[in-house]
Amino acid sequence: MIASLLYASTAAEGLDSADVFKIVEDSSRRNPARDVTGFLIFDGSQFLQYVEGPQEALDGLLDVLNHDRRHHSVRVLHRAESEQRLFPRWAMRRAGATAEQELDTIRTARLPVGMMAEIDRFGTRRRAA
Ligand SMILES: Cc1cc2nc3c(=O)[nH]c(=O)nc-3n(C[C@H](O)[C@H](O)[C@H](O)COP(=O)(O)O)c2cc1C
């Protein structure tokens, strides 16, 4: 079984687009060794990240994430399990304002309903901001 996790967090003060670029680049390099795939959305102040992989890999990553000073207040919004990965080709992809095509791909993937609702809610806030 593949476990998946959606969380939101608050970016550290002063974090900019270049920092986010580096987070995504480093993550996509590291995640194959973790056996994790997923995507990251950043609205200028909040992160929304979806990760999928073996349960132990997600727990390990969550522990690392909780200690990363580039963000804080990590809130797990949703956990699920599936037979297979939904984003096998995304070691880590940025989605959102700078990557709208990725958002389209996310919309057509069969994410659990609760997760998609959270992503839509996040997108609505993003547009309203
Ligand atoms: C919003 C955000 C998302 C991140 N996503 C990942 C990720 O998907 N995979 C990963 O390996 N590290 C990710 N990181 C970085 C980790 O927190 C950590 O810095 C990195 O794994 C290196 O940890 P280590 O040096 O202790 O191995 C993310 C950091 C932030 C702030």
The ligand as an SDF file (V2000), in Angstrom:
LIG
                    3D

 31 33  0  0  0  0  0  0  0  0999 V2000
    8.0010   23.2910    2.6360 C   0  0  0  0  0  0  0  0  0  0  0  0
    9.1280   22.2900    2.6290 C   0  0  0  0  0  0  0  0  0  0  0  0
    8.9980   21.1120    1.9240 C   0  0  0  0  0  0  0  0  0  0  0  0
   10.0280   20.1710    1.9070 C   0  0  0  0  0  0  0  0  0  0  0  0
    9.8770   19.0070    1.2040 N   0  0  0  0  0  0  0  0  0  0  0  0
   10.8510   18.0660    1.2330 C   0  0  0  0  0  0  0  0  0  0  0  0
   10.7160   16.8420    0.5290 C   0  0  0  0  0  0  0  0  0  0  0  0
    9.7160   16.5700   -0.1380 O   0  0  0  0  0  0  0  0  0  0  0  0
   11.7420   15.9590    0.5940 N   0  0  0  0  0  0  0  0  0  0  0  0
   12.8980   16.2150    1.2830 C   0  0  0  0  0  0  0  0  0  0  0  0
   13.7860   15.3770    1.2960 O   0  0  0  0  0  0  0  0  0  0  0  0
   13.0440   17.3660    1.9540 N   0  0  0  0  0  0  0  0  0  0  0  0
   12.0670   18.3020    1.9420 C   0  0  0  0  0  0  0  0  0  0  0  0
   12.2380   19.4860    2.6040 N   0  0  0  0  0  0  0  0  0  0  0  0
   13.5340   19.7250    3.2640 C   0  0  0  0  0  0  0  0  0  0  0  0
   13.6420   19.0080    4.5850 C   0  0  0  0  0  0  0  0  0  0  0  0
   12.9620   19.7230    5.5880 O   0  0  0  0  0  0  0  0  0  0  0  0
   15.1350   18.8760    4.9750 C   0  0  0  0  0  0  0  0  0  0  0  0
   15.7700   20.1100    4.9470 O   0  0  0  0  0  0  0  0  0  0  0  0
   15.8630   17.9670    4.0180 C   0  0  0  0  0  0  0  0  0  0  0  0
   15.1940   16.7510    3.8720 O   0  0  0  0  0  0  0  0  0  0  0  0
   17.2930   17.6710    4.4750 C   0  0  0  0  0  0  0  0  0  0  0  0
   17.2710   17.1010    5.7250 O   0  0  0  0  0  0  0  0  0  0  0  0
   18.5560   16.3190    6.2790 P   0  0  0  0  0  0  0  0  0  0  0  0
   19.7380   17.1980    5.9190 O   0  0  0  0  0  0  0  0  0  0  0  0
   18.3010   16.2420    7.7380 O   0  0  0  0  0  0  0  0  0  0  0  0
   18.5610   15.0050    5.5700 O   0  0  0  0  0  0  0  0  0  0  0  0
   11.2230   20.4420    2.6220 C   0  0  0  0  0  0  0  0  0  0  0  0
   11.3440   21.6250    3.3430 C   0  0  0  0  0  0  0  0  0  0  0  0
   10.3140   22.5560    3.3570 C   0  0  0  0  0  0  0  0  0  0  0  0
   10.4870   23.8250    4.1250 C   0  0  0  0  0  0  0  0  0  0  0  0
  1  2  1  0
  2  3  1  0
  2 30  2  0
  3  4  2  0
  4  5  1  0
  4 28  1  0
  5  6  2  0
  6  7  1  0
  6 13  1  0
  7  8  2  0
  7  9  1  0
  9 10  1  0
 10 11  2  0
 10 12  1  0
 12 13  2  0
 13 14  1  0
 14 15  1  0
 14 28  1  0
 15 16  1  0
 16 17  1  0
 16 18  1  0
 18 19  1  0
 18 20  1  0
 20 21  1  0
 20 22  1  0
 22 23  1  0
 23 24  1  0
 24 25  2  0
 24 26  1  0
 24 27  1  0
 28 29  2  0
 29 30  1  0
 30 31  1  0
M  END
$$$$
